[in-house]
Amino acid sequence: MKSLIKIIMAILGILGLSGKASAKKKAEVKKIDKKVKEVKKARKTVQKKKTAVQKKKATVKKAVKTPPKKKPNVKTAKAARTSLKTRARKKWKKELYRKII
């Protein structure tokens, strides 16, 4: 049986039919390789779009202003005095900064 298969393979090899079978396999492999390349290209474009969207998202997140912090209610006269002093200092610093510019 094995010798019969060897003889048949030898005859097919001589006729060149075994070459046709391998050519078909190579053609299938080429098709698969083409699809793999297309998928890789698509993947790269998706990655580029994804990074661009993430950058835009980060800039938008930075641009969104946070609401101002609410100042706590003043309960004593001493606390009221110190808060007024700090407000006055801040105002004075802003005015000084504007004069410099």
C-alpha positions as CSV (number, residue, x, y, z in Angstrom):
1,M,0.0,0.0,0.0
2,K,2.7,2.4,1.0
3,S,4.7,1.5,-2.1
4,L,1.6,2.2,-4.3
5,I,1.3,5.7,-2.8
6,K,5.0,6.4,-3.4
7,I,4.6,5.3,-7.0
8,I,1.5,7.5,-7.5
9,M,3.3,10.5,-6.0
10,A,6.3,9.9,-8.2
11,I,4.0,9.8,-11.3
12,L,2.2,13.0,-10.2
13,G,5.6,14.7,-9.6
14,I,6.7,13.8,-13.1
15,L,3.5,15.1,-14.6
16,G,3.6,18.3,-12.5
17,L,0.3,17.9,-10.9
18,S,1.8,18.1,-7.4
19,G,3.0,21.6,-8.3
20,K,-0.6,22.7,-9.0
21,A,-1.7,21.6,-5.6
22,S,1.1,23.6,-3.9
23,A,0.3,26.6,-6.1
24,K,-3.3,26.5,-4.9
25,K,-2.1,26.4,-1.3
26,K,0.2,29.3,-1.9
27,A,-2.6,31.3,-3.5
28,E,-4.8,30.7,-0.4
29,V,-1.9,31.8,1.9
30,K,-1.5,35.0,-0.2
31,K,-5.2,35.8,0.2
32,I,-4.9,35.3,4.0
33,D,-1.8,37.5,4.1
34,K,-3.6,40.3,2.2
35,K,-6.5,40.2,4.7
36,V,-4.0,40.3,7.6
37,K,-2.4,43.4,6.1
38,E,-5.8,45.1,5.6
39,V,-6.7,44.4,9.2
40,K,-3.3,45.8,10.5
41,K,-3.9,49.0,8.4
42,A,-7.4,49.4,9.8
43,R,-6.1,48.8,13.3
44,K,-3.4,51.6,12.9
45,T,-6.0,54.1,11.6
46,V,-8.3,53.3,14.6
47,Q,-5.4,53.7,17.0
48,K,-4.5,57.1,15.5
49,K,-8.2,58.2,15.7
50,K,-8.3,57.0,19.3
51,T,-5.2,58.9,20.4
52,A,-6.6,62.1,18.7
53,V,-9.9,61.8,20.5
54,Q,-8.1,61.2,23.8
55,K,-6.0,64.4,23.3
56,K,-9.1,66.4,22.5
57,K,-10.9,64.9,25.5
58,A,-7.9,66.0,27.7
59,T,-8.0,69.5,26.4
60,V,-11.7,69.8,26.9
61,K,-11.3,68.5,30.4
62,K,-8.7,71.2,31.2
63,A,-10.9,73.9,29.6
64,V,-13.9,73.1,31.8
65,K,-13.8,75.5,34.7
66,T,-14.4,74.2,38.2
67,P,-17.0,76.1,40.2
68,P,-15.6,78.5,42.8
69,K,-15.2,77.2,46.3
70,K,-17.8,78.5,48.8
71,K,-16.3,80.4,51.7
72,P,-17.3,79.1,55.1
73,N,-19.6,81.3,57.2
74,V,-17.8,83.5,59.7
75,K,-18.9,82.8,63.3
76,T,-16.6,85.1,65.4
77,A,-15.5,88.7,65.1
78,K,-11.8,87.6,65.0
79,A,-12.4,85.3,62.1
80,A,-14.4,88.1,60.3
81,R,-11.4,90.5,60.8
82,T,-8.9,88.0,59.4
83,S,-11.1,87.1,56.4
84,L,-11.5,90.8,55.6
85,K,-7.8,91.4,55.8
86,T,-7.1,88.5,53.4
87,R,-9.6,89.7,50.9
88,A,-8.1,93.2,51.1
89,R,-4.6,91.7,50.5
90,K,-5.8,89.7,47.5
91,K,-7.5,92.8,46.0
92,W,-4.3,94.8,46.6
93,K,-2.2,92.2,44.9
94,K,-4.5,92.1,41.9
95,E,-4.3,95.9,41.5
96,L,-0.5,95.8,41.9
97,Y,-0.2,93.1,39.3
98,R,-2.4,95.1,36.8
99,K,-0.2,98.2,37.3
100,I,2.9,96.2,36.5
101,I,1.4,94.9,33.3
